[in-house]
Amino acid sequence: LMTLTQRALRVLRGAYRPDGFNLGVNEGEIAGAGFAGHVHLHVVPRWAADSNFMVVTGDTRVLPQSLDDSYATLRERFGVTAVGH
């Protein structure tokens, strides 16, 4: 898990040049991992002037880049062939 996290940090640094990162681990169903015994880690790039953790207001979310564009930007850097496209 940590090897993949280090790879994600390198790829995201190269693609987006963030100022830092938030890393968060969810383990177990009650902690948001989905089901018992599951663990996953969030890698969130951060910038000095970003909006921190934007709350959802009026069913609106702040997305600085579409998920399709993010996928296109990062897929090649991770060495992944197109999936589902």
PDB file of N, CA, C and O in Angstrom:
ATOM      1  N   LEU A   1       0.830  -1.192   0.000  1.00  0.00           N
ATOM      2  CA  LEU A   1       0.000   0.000   0.000  1.00  0.00           C
ATOM      3  C   LEU A   1       0.874   1.257   0.000  1.00  0.00           C
ATOM      4  O   LEU A   1       0.577   2.229  -0.694  1.00  0.00           O
ATOM      5  N   MET A   2       1.942   1.226   0.776  1.00  0.00           N
ATOM      6  CA  MET A   2       2.805   2.411   0.847  1.00  0.00           C
ATOM      7  C   MET A   2       3.614   2.594  -0.441  1.00  0.00           C
ATOM      8  O   MET A   2       3.914   3.725  -0.823  1.00  0.00           O
ATOM      9  N   THR A   3       3.970   1.496  -1.112  1.00  0.00           N
ATOM     10  CA  THR A   3       4.669   1.608  -2.392  1.00  0.00           C
ATOM     11  C   THR A   3       3.776   2.289  -3.418  1.00  0.00           C
ATOM     12  O   THR A   3       4.228   3.173  -4.146  1.00  0.00           O
ATOM     13  N   LEU A   4       2.518   1.886  -3.480  1.00  0.00           N
ATOM     14  CA  LEU A   4       1.567   2.529  -4.396  1.00  0.00           C
ATOM     15  C   LEU A   4       1.325   3.983  -4.004  1.00  0.00           C
ATOM     16  O   LEU A   4       1.178   4.839  -4.878  1.00  0.00           O
ATOM     17  N   THR A   5       1.281   4.276  -2.710  1.00  0.00           N
ATOM     18  CA  THR A   5       1.107   5.655  -2.242  1.00  0.00           C
ATOM     19  C   THR A   5       2.285   6.518  -2.684  1.00  0.00           C
ATOM     20  O   THR A   5       2.088   7.639  -3.152  1.00  0.00           O
ATOM     21  N   GLN A   6       3.501   6.010  -2.541  1.00  0.00           N
ATOM     22  CA  GLN A   6       4.683   6.761  -2.988  1.00  0.00           C
ATOM     23  C   GLN A   6       4.638   7.004  -4.493  1.00  0.00           C
ATOM     24  O   GLN A   6       5.011   8.080  -4.960  1.00  0.00           O
ATOM     25  N   ARG A   7       4.187   6.017  -5.247  1.00  0.00           N
ATOM     26  CA  ARG A   7       4.044   6.176  -6.703  1.00  0.00           C
ATOM     27  C   ARG A   7       3.001   7.248  -7.018  1.00  0.00           C
ATOM     28  O   ARG A   7       3.218   8.091  -7.889  1.00  0.00           O
ATOM     29  N   ALA A   8       1.879   7.216  -6.317  1.00  0.00           N
ATOM     30  CA  ALA A   8       0.841   8.222  -6.528  1.00  0.00           C
ATOM     31  C   ALA A   8       1.366   9.622  -6.227  1.00  0.00           C
ATOM     32  O   ALA A   8       1.066  10.562  -6.962  1.00  0.00           O
ATOM     33  N   LEU A   9       2.136   9.773  -5.172  1.00  0.00           N
ATOM     34  CA  LEU A   9       2.717  11.073  -4.838  1.00  0.00           C
ATOM     35  C   LEU A   9       3.634  11.563  -5.958  1.00  0.00           C
ATOM     36  O   LEU A   9       3.573  12.732  -6.338  1.00  0.00           O
ATOM     37  N   ARG A  10       4.485  10.677  -6.490  1.00  0.00           N
ATOM     38  CA  ARG A  10       5.380  11.063  -7.599  1.00  0.00           C
ATOM     39  C   ARG A  10       4.597  11.470  -8.837  1.00  0.00           C
ATOM     40  O   ARG A  10       4.896  12.491  -9.456  1.00  0.00           O
ATOM     41  N   VAL A  11       3.596  10.675  -9.203  1.00  0.00           N
ATOM     42  CA  VAL A  11       2.793  10.960 -10.392  1.00  0.00           C
ATOM     43  C   VAL A  11       2.039  12.278 -10.235  1.00  0.00           C
ATOM     44  O   VAL A  11       2.036  13.107 -11.144  1.00  0.00           O
ATOM     45  N   LEU A  12       1.407  12.467  -9.095  1.00  0.00           N
ATOM     46  CA  LEU A  12       0.646  13.698  -8.870  1.00  0.00           C
ATOM     47  C   LEU A  12       1.555  14.922  -8.810  1.00  0.00           C
ATOM     48  O   LEU A  12       1.188  15.985  -9.312  1.00  0.00           O
ATOM     49  N   ARG A  13       2.736  14.790  -8.206  1.00  0.00           N
ATOM     50  CA  ARG A  13       3.697  15.907  -8.205  1.00  0.00           C
ATOM     51  C   ARG A  13       4.071  16.286  -9.641  1.00  0.00           C
ATOM     52  O   ARG A  13       4.102  17.468  -9.985  1.00  0.00           O
ATOM     53  N   GLY A  14       4.350  15.290 -10.471  1.00  0.00           N
ATOM     54  CA  GLY A  14       4.733  15.543 -11.847  1.00  0.00           C
ATOM     55  C   GLY A  14       3.616  16.138 -12.684  1.00  0.00           C
ATOM     56  O   GLY A  14       3.869  16.978 -13.547  1.00  0.00           O
ATOM     57  N   ALA A  15       2.392  15.716 -12.442  1.00  0.00           N
ATOM     58  CA  ALA A  15       1.257  16.164 -13.249  1.00  0.00           C
ATOM     59  C   ALA A  15       0.713  17.518 -12.822  1.00  0.00           C
ATOM     60  O   ALA A  15       0.344  18.334 -13.667  1.00  0.00           O
ATOM     61  N   TYR A  16       0.659  17.765 -11.510  1.00  0.00           N
ATOM     62  CA  TYR A  16      -0.064  18.938 -11.009  1.00  0.00           C
ATOM     63  C   TYR A  16       0.764  19.919 -10.175  1.00  0.00           C
ATOM     64  O   TYR A  16       0.303  21.024  -9.892  1.00  0.00           O
ATOM     65  N   ARG A  17       1.965  19.536  -9.783  1.00  0.00           N
ATOM     66  CA  ARG A  17       2.830  20.410  -8.983  1.00  0.00           C
ATOM     67  C   ARG A  17       2.139  20.956  -7.721  1.00  0.00           C
ATOM     68  O   ARG A  17       2.150  22.166  -7.495  1.00  0.00           O
ATOM     69  N   PRO A  18       1.536  20.079  -6.893  1.00  0.00           N
ATOM     70  CA  PRO A  18       0.902  20.566  -5.668  1.00  0.00           C
ATOM     71  C   PRO A  18       1.937  21.021  -4.648  1.00  0.00           C
ATOM     72  O   PRO A  18       3.111  20.664  -4.736  1.00  0.00           O
ATOM     73  N   ASP A  19       1.484  21.818  -3.674  1.00  0.00           N
ATOM     74  CA  ASP A  19       2.351  22.297  -2.597  1.00  0.00           C
ATOM     75  C   ASP A  19       2.478  21.279  -1.473  1.00  0.00           C
ATOM     76  O   ASP A  19       3.415  21.345  -0.678  1.00  0.00           O
ATOM     77  N   GLY A  20       1.544  20.342  -1.402  1.00  0.00           N
ATOM     78  CA  GLY A  20       1.544  19.318  -0.364  1.00  0.00           C
ATOM     79  C   GLY A  20       0.437  18.319  -0.614  1.00  0.00           C
ATOM     80  O   GLY A  20      -0.223  18.355  -1.652  1.00  0.00           O
ATOM     81  N   PHE A  21       0.236  17.427   0.341  1.00  0.00           N
ATOM     82  CA  PHE A  21      -0.780  16.383   0.207  1.00  0.00           C
ATOM     83  C   PHE A  21      -1.452  16.129   1.543  1.00  0.00           C
ATOM     84  O   PHE A  21      -0.856  16.329   2.601  1.00  0.00           O
ATOM     85  N   ASN A  22      -2.700  15.688   1.484  1.00  0.00           N
ATOM     86  CA  ASN A  22      -3.364  15.060   2.624  1.00  0.00           C
ATOM     87  C   ASN A  22      -3.421  13.573   2.299  1.00  0.00           C
ATOM     88  O   ASN A  22      -3.781  13.187   1.187  1.00  0.00           O
ATOM     89  N   LEU A  23      -3.066  12.740   3.273  1.00  0.00           N
ATOM     90  CA  LEU A  23      -3.180  11.295   3.145  1.00  0.00           C
ATOM     91  C   LEU A  23      -4.136  10.822   4.225  1.00  0.00           C
ATOM     92  O   LEU A  23      -4.018  11.214   5.386  1.00  0.00           O
ATOM     93  N   GLY A  24      -5.085   9.977   3.837  1.00  0.00           N
ATOM     94  CA  GLY A  24      -6.055   9.486   4.812  1.00  0.00           C
ATOM     95  C   GLY A  24      -6.345   8.016   4.597  1.00  0.00           C
ATOM     96  O   GLY A  24      -6.572   7.579   3.469  1.00  0.00           O
ATOM     97  N   VAL A  25      -6.337   7.256   5.674  1.00  0.00           N
ATOM     98  CA  VAL A  25      -6.582   5.814   5.608  1.00  0.00           C
ATOM     99  C   VAL A  25      -7.953   5.507   6.187  1.00  0.00           C
ATOM    100  O   VAL A  25      -8.304   5.985   7.265  1.00  0.00           O
ATOM    101  N   ASN A  26      -8.721   4.707   5.464  1.00  0.00           N
ATOM    102  CA  ASN A  26      -9.993   4.189   5.960  1.00  0.00           C
ATOM    103  C   ASN A  26      -9.840   2.676   6.090  1.00  0.00           C
ATOM    104  O   ASN A  26      -9.471   2.003   5.128  1.00  0.00           O
ATOM    105  N   GLU A  27     -10.124   2.139   7.279  1.00  0.00           N
ATOM    106  CA  GLU A  27     -10.024   0.694   7.513  1.00  0.00           C
ATOM    107  C   GLU A  27     -11.284   0.225   8.201  1.00  0.00           C
ATOM    108  O   GLU A  27     -11.616   0.694   9.289  1.00  0.00           O
ATOM    109  N   GLY A  28     -11.976  -0.682   7.584  1.00  0.00           N
ATOM    110  CA  GLY A  28     -13.188  -1.255   8.157  1.00  0.00           C
ATOM    111  C   GLY A  28     -14.446  -0.500   7.766  1.00  0.00           C
ATOM    112  O   GLY A  28     -14.404   0.683   7.426  1.00  0.00           O
ATOM    113  N   GLU A  29     -15.543  -1.194   7.820  1.00  0.00           N
ATOM    114  CA  GLU A  29     -16.832  -0.651   7.373  1.00  0.00           C
ATOM    115  C   GLU A  29     -17.219   0.626   8.121  1.00  0.00           C
ATOM    116  O   GLU A  29     -17.635   1.597   7.490  1.00  0.00           O
ATOM    117  N   ILE A  30     -17.095   0.646   9.424  1.00  0.00           N
ATOM    118  CA  ILE A  30     -17.532   1.798  10.218  1.00  0.00           C
ATOM    119  C   ILE A  30     -16.678   3.033   9.955  1.00  0.00           C
ATOM    120  O   ILE A  30     -17.119   4.157  10.196  1.00  0.00           O
ATOM    121  N   ALA A  31     -15.459   2.831   9.461  1.00  0.00           N
ATOM    122  CA  ALA A  31     -14.553   3.943   9.177  1.00  0.00           C
ATOM    123  C   ALA A  31     -14.659   4.439   7.736  1.00  0.00           C
ATOM    124  O   ALA A  31     -13.891   5.304   7.315  1.00  0.00           O
ATOM    125  N   GLY A  32     -15.615   3.889   6.982  1.00  0.00           N
ATOM    126  CA  GLY A  32     -15.824   4.361   5.622  1.00  0.00           C
ATOM    127  C   GLY A  32     -15.136   3.558   4.540  1.00  0.00           C
ATOM    128  O   GLY A  32     -15.105   3.984   3.385  1.00  0.00           O
ATOM    129  N   ALA A  33     -14.581   2.401   4.886  1.00  0.00           N
ATOM    130  CA  ALA A  33     -13.892   1.587   3.885  1.00  0.00           C
ATOM    131  C   ALA A  33     -14.857   0.709   3.096  1.00  0.00           C
ATOM    132  O   ALA A  33     -14.437   0.029   2.159  1.00  0.00           O
ATOM    133  N   GLY A  34     -16.128   0.709   3.449  1.00  0.00           N
ATOM    134  CA  GLY A  34     -17.118  -0.031   2.679  1.00  0.00           C
ATOM    135  C   GLY A  34     -17.565  -1.325   3.319  1.00  0.00           C
ATOM    136  O   GLY A  34     -18.761  -1.616   3.363  1.00  0.00           O
ATOM    137  N   PHE A  35     -16.619  -2.109   3.816  1.00  0.00           N
ATOM    138  CA  PHE A  35     -16.975  -3.361   4.459  1.00  0.00           C
ATOM    139  C   PHE A  35     -15.848  -3.802   5.388  1.00  0.00           C
ATOM    140  O   PHE A  35     -14.719  -3.323   5.282  1.00  0.00           O
ATOM    141  N   ALA A  36     -16.164  -4.711   6.289  1.00  0.00           N
ATOM    142  CA  ALA A  36     -15.186  -5.170   7.282  1.00  0.00           C
ATOM    143  C   ALA A  36     -13.960  -5.765   6.603  1.00  0.00           C
ATOM    144  O   ALA A  36     -14.078  -6.482   5.609  1.00  0.00           O
ATOM    145  N   GLY A  37     -12.785  -5.466   7.144  1.00  0.00           N
ATOM    146  CA  GLY A  37     -11.544  -6.031   6.645  1.00  0.00           C
ATOM    147  C   GLY A  37     -10.950  -5.314   5.448  1.00  0.00           C
ATOM    148  O   GLY A  37      -9.866  -5.681   4.996  1.00  0.00           O
ATOM    149  N   HIS A  38     -11.624  -4.304   4.922  1.00  0.00           N
ATOM    150  CA  HIS A  38     -11.122  -3.566   3.759  1.00  0.00           C
ATOM    151  C   HIS A  38     -10.380  -2.321   4.228  1.00  0.00           C
ATOM    152  O   HIS A  38     -10.784  -1.672   5.193  1.00  0.00           O
ATOM    153  N   VAL A  39      -9.296  -1.995   3.539  1.00  0.00           N
ATOM    154  CA  VAL A  39      -8.553  -0.774   3.838  1.00  0.00           C
ATOM    155  C   VAL A  39      -8.232  -0.082   2.520  1.00  0.00           C
ATOM    156  O   VAL A  39      -7.900  -0.734   1.530  1.00  0.00           O
ATOM    157  N   HIS A  40      -8.335   1.249   2.514  1.00  0.00           N
ATOM    158  CA  HIS A  40      -7.869   2.022   1.361  1.00  0.00           C
ATOM    159  C   HIS A  40      -7.324   3.351   1.852  1.00  0.00           C
ATOM    160  O   HIS A  40      -7.604   3.785   2.969  1.00  0.00           O
ATOM    161  N   LEU A  41      -6.539   3.986   0.990  1.00  0.00           N
ATOM    162  CA  LEU A  41      -5.859   5.216   1.357  1.00  0.00           C
ATOM    163  C   LEU A  41      -6.181   6.299   0.331  1.00  0.00           C
ATOM    164  O   LEU A  41      -6.113   6.057  -0.874  1.00  0.00           O
ATOM    165  N   HIS A  42      -6.527   7.481   0.805  1.00  0.00           N
ATOM    166  CA  HIS A  42      -6.789   8.636  -0.059  1.00  0.00           C
ATOM    167  C   HIS A  42      -5.509   9.461  -0.168  1.00  0.00           C
ATOM    168  O   HIS A  42      -4.837   9.711   0.833  1.00  0.00           O
ATOM    169  N   VAL A  43      -5.178   9.879  -1.379  1.00  0.00           N
ATOM    170  CA  VAL A  43      -4.059  10.785  -1.627  1.00  0.00           C
ATOM    171  C   VAL A  43      -4.660  12.030  -2.270  1.00  0.00           C
ATOM    172  O   VAL A  43      -5.132  11.983  -3.406  1.00  0.00           O
ATOM    173  N   VAL A  44      -4.642  13.141  -1.540  1.00  0.00           N
ATOM    174  CA  VAL A  44      -5.300  14.367  -1.989  1.00  0.00           C
ATOM    175  C   VAL A  44      -4.258  15.466  -2.168  1.00  0.00           C
ATOM    176  O   VAL A  44      -3.679  15.936  -1.189  1.00  0.00           O
ATOM    177  N   PRO A  45      -4.015  15.884  -3.429  1.00  0.00           N
ATOM    178  CA  PRO A  45      -3.068  16.985  -3.641  1.00  0.00           C
ATOM    179  C   PRO A  45      -3.648  18.292  -3.106  1.00  0.00           C
ATOM    180  O   PRO A  45      -4.855  18.523  -3.174  1.00  0.00           O
ATOM    181  N   ARG A  46      -2.759  19.153  -2.566  1.00  0.00           N
ATOM    182  CA  ARG A  46      -3.200  20.417  -1.976  1.00  0.00           C
ATOM    183  C   ARG A  46      -2.315  21.554  -2.478  1.00  0.00           C
ATOM    184  O   ARG A  46      -1.131  21.358  -2.750  1.00  0.00           O
ATOM    185  N   TRP A  47      -2.904  22.748  -2.598  1.00  0.00           N
ATOM    186  CA  TRP A  47      -2.190  23.955  -3.012  1.00  0.00           C
ATOM    187  C   TRP A  47      -2.406  25.040  -1.969  1.00  0.00           C
ATOM    188  O   TRP A  47      -3.428  25.061  -1.283  1.00  0.00           O
ATOM    189  N   ALA A  48      -1.440  25.938  -1.857  1.00  0.00           N
ATOM    190  CA  ALA A  48      -1.491  26.985  -0.844  1.00  0.00           C
ATOM    191  C   ALA A  48      -2.787  27.790  -0.913  1.00  0.00           C
ATOM    192  O   ALA A  48      -3.310  28.192   0.126  1.00  0.00           O
ATOM    193  N   ALA A  49      -3.304  28.029  -2.087  1.00  0.00           N
ATOM    194  CA  ALA A  49      -4.500  28.873  -2.226  1.00  0.00           C
ATOM    195  C   ALA A  49      -5.764  28.063  -2.505  1.00  0.00           C
ATOM    196  O   ALA A  49      -6.763  28.621  -2.958  1.00  0.00           O
ATOM    197  N   ASP A  50      -5.736  26.745  -2.239  1.00  0.00           N
ATOM    198  CA  ASP A  50      -6.940  25.973  -2.551  1.00  0.00           C
ATOM    199  C   ASP A  50      -8.041  26.245  -1.538  1.00  0.00           C
ATOM    200  O   ASP A  50      -7.839  26.953  -0.551  1.00  0.00           O
ATOM    201  N   SER A  51      -9.195  25.676  -1.797  1.00  0.00           N
ATOM    202  CA  SER A  51     -10.360  25.967  -0.971  1.00  0.00           C
ATOM    203  C   SER A  51     -10.527  24.978   0.176  1.00  0.00           C
ATOM    204  O   SER A  51     -11.611  24.868   0.749  1.00  0.00           O
ATOM    205  N   ASN A  52      -9.460  24.260   0.513  1.00  0.00           N
ATOM    206  CA  ASN A  52      -9.462  23.298   1.601  1.00  0.00           C
ATOM    207  C   ASN A  52     -10.545  22.263   1.349  1.00  0.00           C
ATOM    208  O   ASN A  52     -10.662  21.768   0.228  1.00  0.00           O
ATOM    209  N   PHE A  53     -11.321  21.928   2.333  1.00  0.00           N
ATOM    210  CA  PHE A  53     -12.363  20.928   2.184  1.00  0.00           C
ATOM    211  C   PHE A  53     -13.691  21.631   1.939  1.00  0.00           C
ATOM    212  O   PHE A  53     -14.406  21.978   2.879  1.00  0.00           O
ATOM    213  N   MET A  54     -14.012  21.837   0.662  1.00  0.00           N
ATOM    214  CA  MET A  54     -15.259  22.518   0.304  1.00  0.00           C
ATOM    215  C   MET A  54     -16.446  21.659   0.732  1.00  0.00           C
ATOM    216  O   MET A  54     -16.489  20.455   0.477  1.00  0.00           O
ATOM    217  N   VAL A  55     -17.383  22.290   1.373  1.00  0.00           N
ATOM    218  CA  VAL A  55     -18.600  21.585   1.745  1.00  0.00           C
ATOM    219  C   VAL A  55     -19.550  21.579   0.560  1.00  0.00           C
ATOM    220  O   VAL A  55     -19.447  22.414  -0.339  1.00  0.00           O
ATOM    221  N   VAL A  56     -20.456  20.648   0.568  1.00  0.00           N
ATOM    222  CA  VAL A  56     -21.471  20.602  -0.479  1.00  0.00           C
ATOM    223  C   VAL A  56     -22.606  21.513  -0.046  1.00  0.00           C
ATOM    224  O   VAL A  56     -23.209  21.314   1.008  1.00  0.00           O
ATOM    225  N   THR A  57     -22.889  22.510  -0.865  1.00  0.00           N
ATOM    226  CA  THR A  57     -23.956  23.467  -0.574  1.00  0.00           C
ATOM    227  C   THR A  57     -24.907  23.528  -1.760  1.00  0.00           C
ATOM    228  O   THR A  57     -24.463  23.701  -2.896  1.00  0.00           O
ATOM    229  N   GLY A  58     -26.173  23.393  -1.524  1.00  0.00           N
ATOM    230  CA  GLY A  58     -27.143  23.488  -2.608  1.00  0.00           C
ATOM    231  C   GLY A  58     -26.881  22.470  -3.707  1.00  0.00           C
ATOM    232  O   GLY A  58     -27.055  22.766  -4.889  1.00  0.00           O
ATOM    233  N   ASP A  59     -26.455  21.247  -3.311  1.00  0.00           N
ATOM    234  CA  ASP A  59     -26.159  20.173  -4.265  1.00  0.00           C
ATOM    235  C   ASP A  59     -25.099  20.564  -5.286  1.00  0.00           C
ATOM    236  O   ASP A  59     -25.140  20.094  -6.423  1.00  0.00           O
ATOM    237  N   THR A  60     -24.142  21.420  -4.899  1.00  0.00           N
ATOM    238  CA  THR A  60     -23.063  21.855  -5.781  1.00  0.00           C
ATOM    239  C   THR A  60     -21.728  21.437  -5.185  1.00  0.00           C
ATOM    240  O   THR A  60     -21.472  21.659  -4.001  1.00  0.00           O
ATOM    241  N   ARG A  61     -20.881  20.834  -6.006  1.00  0.00           N
ATOM    242  CA  ARG A  61     -19.539  20.452  -5.582  1.00  0.00           C
ATOM    243  C   ARG A  61     -18.531  21.235  -6.408  1.00  0.00           C
ATOM    244  O   ARG A  61     -18.782  21.541  -7.574  1.00  0.00           O
ATOM    245  N   VAL A  62     -17.394  21.558  -5.808  1.00  0.00           N
ATOM    246  CA  VAL A  62     -16.337  22.264  -6.508  1.00  0.00           C
ATOM    247  C   VAL A  62     -15.378  21.227  -7.094  1.00  0.00           C
ATOM    248  O   VAL A  62     -14.739  20.481  -6.352  1.00  0.00           O
ATOM    249  N   LEU A  63     -15.280  21.181  -8.419  1.00  0.00           N
ATOM    250  CA  LEU A  63     -14.349  20.290  -9.109  1.00  0.00           C
ATOM    251  C   LEU A  63     -13.516  21.135 -10.062  1.00  0.00           C
ATOM    252  O   LEU A  63     -14.035  21.616 -11.069  1.00  0.00           O
ATOM    253  N   PRO A  64     -12.230  21.326  -9.764  1.00  0.00           N
ATOM    254  CA  PRO A  64     -11.395  22.171 -10.618  1.00  0.00           C
ATOM    255  C   PRO A  64     -11.084  21.523 -11.964  1.00  0.00           C
ATOM    256  O   PRO A  64     -10.653  22.207 -12.893  1.00  0.00           O
ATOM    257  N   GLN A  65     -11.298  20.213 -12.079  1.00  0.00           N
ATOM    258  CA  GLN A  65     -11.063  19.492 -13.326  1.00  0.00           C
ATOM    259  C   GLN A  65     -12.046  18.331 -13.371  1.00  0.00           C
ATOM    260  O   GLN A  65     -12.308  17.696 -12.350  1.00  0.00           O
ATOM    261  N   SER A  66     -12.592  18.055 -14.551  1.00  0.00           N
ATOM    262  CA  SER A  66     -13.526  16.936 -14.659  1.00  0.00           C
ATOM    263  C   SER A  66     -12.798  15.625 -14.380  1.00  0.00           C
ATOM    264  O   SER A  66     -11.588  15.525 -14.581  1.00  0.00           O
ATOM    265  N   LEU A  67     -13.532  14.635 -13.922  1.00  0.00           N
ATOM    266  CA  LEU A  67     -12.924  13.335 -13.648  1.00  0.00           C
ATOM    267  C   LEU A  67     -12.371  12.703 -14.921  1.00  0.00           C
ATOM    268  O   LEU A  67     -11.337  12.037 -14.876  1.00  0.00           O
ATOM    269  N   ASP A  68     -13.043  12.902 -16.058  1.00  0.00           N
ATOM    270  CA  ASP A  68     -12.534  12.380 -17.329  1.00  0.00           C
ATOM    271  C   ASP A  68     -11.189  13.015 -17.681  1.00  0.00           C
ATOM    272  O   ASP A  68     -10.279  12.325 -18.141  1.00  0.00           O
ATOM    273  N   ASP A  69     -11.061  14.328 -17.466  1.00  0.00           N
ATOM    274  CA  ASP A  69      -9.796  15.015 -17.741  1.00  0.00           C
ATOM    275  C   ASP A  69      -8.697  14.555 -16.776  1.00  0.00           C
ATOM    276  O   ASP A  69      -7.548  14.380 -17.182  1.00  0.00           O
ATOM    277  N   SER A  70      -9.048  14.361 -15.511  1.00  0.00           N
ATOM    278  CA  SER A  70      -8.070  13.861 -14.542  1.00  0.00           C
ATOM    279  C   SER A  70      -7.598  12.467 -14.942  1.00  0.00           C
ATOM    280  O   SER A  70      -6.405  12.169 -14.888  1.00  0.00           O
ATOM    281  N   TYR A  71      -8.533  11.623 -15.342  1.00  0.00           N
ATOM    282  CA  TYR A  71      -8.188  10.272 -15.781  1.00  0.00           C
ATOM    283  C   TYR A  71      -7.234  10.324 -16.966  1.00  0.00           C
ATOM    284  O   TYR A  71      -6.229   9.614 -16.991  1.00  0.00           O
ATOM    285  N   ALA A  72      -7.548  11.161 -17.941  1.00  0.00           N
ATOM    286  CA  ALA A  72      -6.700  11.284 -19.124  1.00  0.00           C
ATOM    287  C   ALA A  72      -5.301  11.788 -18.758  1.00  0.00           C
ATOM    288  O   ALA A  72      -4.310  11.323 -19.321  1.00  0.00           O
ATOM    289  N   THR A  73      -5.218  12.720 -17.834  1.00  0.00           N
ATOM    290  CA  THR A  73      -3.933  13.283 -17.408  1.00  0.00           C
ATOM    291  C   THR A  73      -3.083  12.253 -16.671  1.00  0.00           C
ATOM    292  O   THR A  73      -1.870  12.192 -16.873  1.00  0.00           O
ATOM    293  N   LEU A  74      -3.703  11.452 -15.825  1.00  0.00           N
ATOM    294  CA  LEU A  74      -2.956  10.566 -14.936  1.00  0.00           C
ATOM    295  C   LEU A  74      -2.754   9.152 -15.473  1.00  0.00           C
ATOM    296  O   LEU A  74      -1.780   8.497 -15.102  1.00  0.00           O
ATOM    297  N   ARG A  75      -3.633   8.668 -16.323  1.00  0.00           N
ATOM    298  CA  ARG A  75      -3.588   7.271 -16.771  1.00  0.00           C
ATOM    299  C   ARG A  75      -2.254   6.921 -17.403  1.00  0.00           C
ATOM    300  O   ARG A  75      -1.666   5.896 -17.059  1.00  0.00           O
ATOM    301  N   GLU A  76      -1.765   7.738 -18.311  1.00  0.00           N
ATOM    302  CA  GLU A  76      -0.498   7.438 -18.977  1.00  0.00           C
ATOM    303  C   GLU A  76       0.674   7.516 -17.993  1.00  0.00           C
ATOM    304  O   GLU A  76       1.609   6.719 -18.072  1.00  0.00           O
ATOM    305  N   ARG A  77       0.620   8.472 -17.073  1.00  0.00           N
ATOM    306  CA  ARG A  77       1.703   8.631 -16.100  1.00  0.00           C
ATOM    307  C   ARG A  77       1.780   7.430 -15.153  1.00  0.00           C
ATOM    308  O   ARG A  77       2.850   7.116 -14.630  1.00  0.00           O
ATOM    309  N   PHE A  78       0.640   6.760 -14.934  1.00  0.00           N
ATOM    310  CA  PHE A  78       0.636   5.554 -14.116  1.00  0.00           C
ATOM    311  C   PHE A  78       0.944   4.315 -14.954  1.00  0.00           C
ATOM    312  O   PHE A  78       1.107   3.224 -14.408  1.00  0.00           O
ATOM    313  N   GLY A  79       1.024   4.479 -16.290  1.00  0.00           N
ATOM    314  CA  GLY A  79       1.301   3.344 -17.162  1.00  0.00           C
ATOM    315  C   GLY A  79       0.117   2.417 -17.325  1.00  0.00           C
ATOM    316  O   GLY A  79       0.281   1.206 -17.472  1.00  0.00           O
ATOM    317  N   VAL A  80      -1.090   2.993 -17.299  1.00  0.00           N
ATOM    318  CA  VAL A  80      -2.315   2.212 -17.417  1.00  0.00           C
ATOM    319  C   VAL A  80      -2.905   2.424 -18.798  1.00  0.00           C
ATOM    320  O   VAL A  80      -2.957   3.550 -19.293  1.00  0.00           O
ATOM    321  N   THR A  81      -3.349   1.345 -19.418  1.00  0.00           N
ATOM    322  CA  THR A  81      -4.052   1.484 -20.686  1.00  0.00           C
ATOM    323  C   THR A  81      -5.478   1.903 -20.393  1.00  0.00           C
ATOM    324  O   THR A  81      -5.967   1.707 -19.280  1.00  0.00           O
ATOM    325  N   ALA A  82      -6.145   2.471 -21.370  1.00  0.00           N
ATOM    326  CA  ALA A  82      -7.518   2.946 -21.194  1.00  0.00           C
ATOM    327  C   ALA A  82      -8.420   1.820 -20.717  1.00  0.00           C
ATOM    328  O   ALA A  82      -8.395   0.713 -21.256  1.00  0.00           O
ATOM    329  N   VAL A  83      -9.209   2.116 -19.706  1.00  0.00           N
ATOM    330  CA  VAL A  83     -10.154   1.146 -19.156  1.00  0.00           C
ATOM    331  C   VAL A  83     -11.555   1.713 -19.332  1.00  0.00           C
ATOM    332  O   VAL A  83     -11.854   2.808 -18.855  1.00  0.00           O
ATOM    333  N   GLY A  84     -12.401   0.973 -20.008  1.00  0.00           N
ATOM    334  CA  GLY A  84     -13.786   1.406 -20.175  1.00  0.00           C
ATOM    335  C   GLY A  84     -13.973   2.579 -21.105  1.00  0.00           C
ATOM    336  O   GLY A  84     -15.048   3.179 -21.129  1.00  0.00           O
ATOM    337  N   HIS A  85     -12.947   2.925 -21.878  1.00  0.00           N
ATOM    338  CA  HIS A  85     -13.065   4.047 -22.810  1.00  0.00           C
ATOM    339  C   HIS A  85     -12.772   3.590 -24.223  1.00  0.00           C
ATOM    340  O   HIS A  85     -12.820   4.394 -25.155  1.00  0.00           O
TER     341      HIS A  85
END
